[in-house]
């Protein structure tokens, strides 16, 4: 996907990359109806993060279909099903006994319930603890409780290890996280902002978020003025951005991050989901902090 306009980036925040932000009032996982007592056997996942979680806890064999953006792991049963333009009849063809969604887009939950299909709403996490809770909930609902607990324990241990290994500094480094090449970004109040905070970083975008929505659009002048120590590009897939393309933007060769080689490309998917791979994201961020 390419996010070229304000409307498109708003869609990112509300539908896709709400993945690393708070895009609902309730981060708890809810189920509209209960599958069979032994747990669901035919799951349709319309959430890339849910797909990653289910496979991480060894429940992947229960997933008979996943949405068009569920590209990880490689053996996930990716289909043409859309989470943004959901079609109840198309989902019903897979004869699911559970459908997982992250947002109730266009009243989709009610449509499935009319077809007597149980629905589990697993919204975007607001905190890392929400992520742990969601993984454990998937484990309990699929008969993989022990596996889920192991995944959470491993995540906690790896995050603690990464954070303890941070270099000590007199003042925190500053950063800019790019959602697209029109300079939409995130603030510290979002999920992704909290991940950066674990790495001891300060977000240059926070003062620019007058509306408090967590996704301000900055100007080139603002970036040049705040001159972040580190720049992270979460638009390498959607917008084909690299350290080289970033440096070629007018005036950006003056940025400290460009001059010192601290423009860091990220995997868009890893940087927009709240599942087990947040450990990989934090590892990449901390590696950049150590190199700065």
Secondary structure as a PSIPRED ss2 file (coil, helix, strand):
# PSIPRED VFORMAT (PSIPRED V4.0)

   1 X C   1.000  0.000  0.000
   2 X C   1.000  0.000  0.000
   3 X C   1.000  0.000  0.000
   4 X C   1.000  0.000  0.000
   5 X C   1.000  0.000  0.000
   6 X H   0.000  1.000  0.000
   7 X H   0.000  1.000  0.000
   8 X H   0.000  1.000  0.000
   9 X H   0.000  1.000  0.000
  10 X H   0.000  1.000  0.000
  11 X H   0.000  1.000  0.000
  12 X H   0.000  1.000  0.000
  13 X H   0.000  1.000  0.000
  14 X H   0.000  1.000  0.000
  15 X H   0.000  1.000  0.000
  16 X H   0.000  1.000  0.000
  17 X H   0.000  1.000  0.000
  18 X H   0.000  1.000  0.000
  19 X H   0.000  1.000  0.000
  20 X H   0.000  1.000  0.000
  21 X C   1.000  0.000  0.000
  22 X C   1.000  0.000  0.000
  23 X C   1.000  0.000  0.000
  24 X C   1.000  0.000  0.000
  25 X C   1.000  0.000  0.000
  26 X C   1.000  0.000  0.000
  27 X C   1.000  0.000  0.000
  28 X C   1.000  0.000  0.000
  29 X C   1.000  0.000  0.000
  30 X E   0.000  0.000  1.000
  31 X E   0.000  0.000  1.000
  32 X C   1.000  0.000  0.000
  33 X C   1.000  0.000  0.000
  34 X C   1.000  0.000  0.000
  35 X C   1.000  0.000  0.000
  36 X C   1.000  0.000  0.000
  37 X C   1.000  0.000  0.000
  38 X C   1.000  0.000  0.000
  39 X C   1.000  0.000  0.000
  40 X C   1.000  0.000  0.000
  41 X C   1.000  0.000  0.000
  42 X C   1.000  0.000  0.000
  43 X E   0.000  0.000  1.000
  44 X E   0.000  0.000  1.000
  45 X E   0.000  0.000  1.000
  46 X E   0.000  0.000  1.000
  47 X C   1.000  0.000  0.000
  48 X H   0.000  1.000  0.000
  49 X H   0.000  1.000  0.000
  50 X H   0.000  1.000  0.000
  51 X H   0.000  1.000  0.000
  52 X H   0.000  1.000  0.000
  53 X H   0.000  1.000  0.000
  54 X H   0.000  1.000  0.000
  55 X H   0.000  1.000  0.000
  56 X H   0.000  1.000  0.000
  57 X C   1.000  0.000  0.000
  58 X C   1.000  0.000  0.000
  59 X C   1.000  0.000  0.000
  60 X H   0.000  1.000  0.000
  61 X H   0.000  1.000  0.000
  62 X H   0.000  1.000  0.000
  63 X E   0.000  0.000  1.000
  64 X E   0.000  0.000  1.000
  65 X E   0.000  0.000  1.000
  66 X E   0.000  0.000  1.000
  67 X C   1.000  0.000  0.000
  68 X C   1.000  0.000  0.000
  69 X C   1.000  0.000  0.000
  70 X C   1.000  0.000  0.000
  71 X C   1.000  0.000  0.000
  72 X C   1.000  0.000  0.000
  73 X C   1.000  0.000  0.000
  74 X C   1.000  0.000  0.000
  75 X C   1.000  0.000  0.000
  76 X C   1.000  0.000  0.000
  77 X C   1.000  0.000  0.000
  78 X E   0.000  0.000  1.000
  79 X C   1.000  0.000  0.000
  80 X C   1.000  0.000  0.000
  81 X C   1.000  0.000  0.000
  82 X C   1.000  0.000  0.000
  83 X C   1.000  0.000  0.000
  84 X C   1.000  0.000  0.000
  85 X C   1.000  0.000  0.000
  86 X C   1.000  0.000  0.000
  87 X C   1.000  0.000  0.000
  88 X H   0.000  1.000  0.000
  89 X H   0.000  1.000  0.000
  90 X H   0.000  1.000  0.000
  91 X H   0.000  1.000  0.000
  92 X H   0.000  1.000  0.000
  93 X C   1.000  0.000  0.000
  94 X C   1.000  0.000  0.000
  95 X C   1.000  0.000  0.000
  96 X C   1.000  0.000  0.000
  97 X C   1.000  0.000  0.000
  98 X E   0.000  0.000  1.000
  99 X E   0.000  0.000  1.000
 100 X E   0.000  0.000  1.000
 101 X E   0.000  0.000  1.000
 102 X C   1.000  0.000  0.000
 103 X C   1.000  0.000  0.000
 104 X C   1.000  0.000  0.000
 105 X H   0.000  1.000  0.000
 106 X H   0.000  1.000  0.000
 107 X H   0.000  1.000  0.000
 108 X H   0.000  1.000  0.000
 109 X H   0.000  1.000  0.000
 110 X H   0.000  1.000  0.000
 111 X H   0.000  1.000  0.000
 112 X H   0.000  1.000  0.000
 113 X H   0.000  1.000  0.000
 114 X H   0.000  1.000  0.000
 115 X C   1.000  0.000  0.000
 116 X C   1.000  0.000  0.000
 117 X C   1.000  0.000  0.000
 118 X C   1.000  0.000  0.000
 119 X E   0.000  0.000  1.000
 120 X E   0.000  0.000  1.000
 121 X E   0.000  0.000  1.000
 122 X C   1.000  0.000  0.000
 123 X C   1.000  0.000  0.000
 124 X C   1.000  0.000  0.000
 125 X C   1.000  0.000  0.000
 126 X C   1.000  0.000  0.000
 127 X C   1.000  0.000  0.000
 128 X H   0.000  1.000  0.000
 129 X H   0.000  1.000  0.000
 130 X H   0.000  1.000  0.000
 131 X H   0.000  1.000  0.000
 132 X H   0.000  1.000  0.000
 133 X H   0.000  1.000  0.000
 134 X H   0.000  1.000  0.000
 135 X H   0.000  1.000  0.000
 136 X H   0.000  1.000  0.000
 137 X H   0.000  1.000  0.000
 138 X H   0.000  1.000  0.000
 139 X H   0.000  1.000  0.000
 140 X H   0.000  1.000  0.000
 141 X H   0.000  1.000  0.000
 142 X H   0.000  1.000  0.000
 143 X C   1.000  0.000  0.000
 144 X C   1.000  0.000  0.000
 145 X H   0.000  1.000  0.000
 146 X H   0.000  1.000  0.000
 147 X H   0.000  1.000  0.000
 148 X H   0.000  1.000  0.000
 149 X H   0.000  1.000  0.000
 150 X H   0.000  1.000  0.000
 151 X H   0.000  1.000  0.000
 152 X H   0.000  1.000  0.000
 153 X H   0.000  1.000  0.000
 154 X H   0.000  1.000  0.000
 155 X H   0.000  1.000  0.000
 156 X H   0.000  1.000  0.000
 157 X H   0.000  1.000  0.000
 158 X H   0.000  1.000  0.000
 159 X H   0.000  1.000  0.000
 160 X H   0.000  1.000  0.000
 161 X H   0.000  1.000  0.000
 162 X H   0.000  1.000  0.000
 163 X H   0.000  1.000  0.000
 164 X H   0.000  1.000  0.000
 165 X C   1.000  0.000  0.000
 166 X C   1.000  0.000  0.000
 167 X C   1.000  0.000  0.000
 168 X C   1.000  0.000  0.000
 169 X C   1.000  0.000  0.000
 170 X C   1.000  0.000  0.000
 171 X C   1.000  0.000  0.000
 172 X C   1.000  0.000  0.000
 173 X C   1.000  0.000  0.000
 174 X E   0.000  0.000  1.000
 175 X E   0.000  0.000  1.000
 176 X E   0.000  0.000  1.000
 177 X E   0.000  0.000  1.000
 178 X E   0.000  0.000  1.000
 179 X C   1.000  0.000  0.000
 180 X C   1.000  0.000  0.000
 181 X C   1.000  0.000  0.000
 182 X C   1.000  0.000  0.000
 183 X C   1.000  0.000  0.000
 184 X E   0.000  0.000  1.000
 185 X E   0.000  0.000  1.000
 186 X C   1.000  0.000  0.000
 187 X C   1.000  0.000  0.000
 188 X C   1.000  0.000  0.000
 189 X C   1.000  0.000  0.000
 190 X C   1.000  0.000  0.000
 191 X H   0.000  1.000  0.000
 192 X H   0.000  1.000  0.000
 193 X H   0.000  1.000  0.000
 194 X H   0.000  1.000  0.000
 195 X H   0.000  1.000  0.000
 196 X H   0.000  1.000  0.000
 197 X H   0.000  1.000  0.000
 198 X H   0.000  1.000  0.000
 199 X C   1.000  0.000  0.000
 200 X C   1.000  0.000  0.000
 201 X C   1.000  0.000  0.000
 202 X E   0.000  0.000  1.000
 203 X E   0.000  0.000  1.000
 204 X C   1.000  0.000  0.000
 205 X C   1.000  0.000  0.000
 206 X H   0.000  1.000  0.000
 207 X H   0.000  1.000  0.000
 208 X H   0.000  1.000  0.000
 209 X C   1.000  0.000  0.000
 210 X C   1.000  0.000  0.000
 211 X C   1.000  0.000  0.000
 212 X C   1.000  0.000  0.000
 213 X C   1.000  0.000  0.000
 214 X C   1.000  0.000  0.000
 215 X C   1.000  0.000  0.000
 216 X C   1.000  0.000  0.000
 217 X E   0.000  0.000  1.000
 218 X C   1.000  0.000  0.000
 219 X C   1.000  0.000  0.000
 220 X H   0.000  1.000  0.000
 221 X H   0.000  1.000  0.000
 222 X H   0.000  1.000  0.000
 223 X H   0.000  1.000  0.000
 224 X H   0.000  1.000  0.000
 225 X H   0.000  1.000  0.000
 226 X H   0.000  1.000  0.000
 227 X C   1.000  0.000  0.000
 228 X C   1.000  0.000  0.000
 229 X C   1.000  0.000  0.000
 230 X E   0.000  0.000  1.000
 231 X E   0.000  0.000  1.000
 232 X E   0.000  0.000  1.000
 233 X E   0.000  0.000  1.000
 234 X C   1.000  0.000  0.000
 235 X C   1.000  0.000  0.000
 236 X C   1.000  0.000  0.000
 237 X C   1.000  0.000  0.000
 238 X C   1.000  0.000  0.000
 239 X C   1.000  0.000  0.000
 240 X C   1.000  0.000  0.000
 241 X C   1.000  0.000  0.000
 242 X C   1.000  0.000  0.000
 243 X H   0.000  1.000  0.000
 244 X H   0.000  1.000  0.000
 245 X H   0.000  1.000  0.000
 246 X H   0.000  1.000  0.000
 247 X H   0.000  1.000  0.000
 248 X C   1.000  0.000  0.000
 249 X C   1.000  0.000  0.000
 250 X C   1.000  0.000  0.000
 251 X C   1.000  0.000  0.000
 252 X H   0.000  1.000  0.000
 253 X H   0.000  1.000  0.000
 254 X H   0.000  1.000  0.000
 255 X C   1.000  0.000  0.000
 256 X H   0.000  1.000  0.000
 257 X H   0.000  1.000  0.000
 258 X H   0.000  1.000  0.000
 259 X H   0.000  1.000  0.000
 260 X C   1.000  0.000  0.000
 261 X C   1.000  0.000  0.000
 262 X C   1.000  0.000  0.000
 263 X E   0.000  0.000  1.000
 264 X E   0.000  0.000  1.000
 265 X E   0.000  0.000  1.000
 266 X C   1.000  0.000  0.000
 267 X C   1.000  0.000  0.000
 268 X C   1.000  0.000  0.000
 269 X C   1.000  0.000  0.000
 270 X H   0.000  1.000  0.000
 271 X H   0.000  1.000  0.000
 272 X H   0.000  1.000  0.000
 273 X C   1.000  0.000  0.000
 274 X C   1.000  0.000  0.000
 275 X C   1.000  0.000  0.000
 276 X C   1.000  0.000  0.000
 277 X C   1.000  0.000  0.000
 278 X H   0.000  1.000  0.000
 279 X H   0.000  1.000  0.000
 280 X H   0.000  1.000  0.000
 281 X H   0.000  1.000  0.000
 282 X H   0.000  1.000  0.000
 283 X H   0.000  1.000  0.000
 284 X H   0.000  1.000  0.000
 285 X H   0.000  1.000  0.000
 286 X H   0.000  1.000  0.000
 287 X H   0.000  1.000  0.000
 288 X H   0.000  1.000  0.000
 289 X H   0.000  1.000  0.000
 290 X H   0.000  1.000  0.000
 291 X H   0.000  1.000  0.000
 292 X C   1.000  0.000  0.000
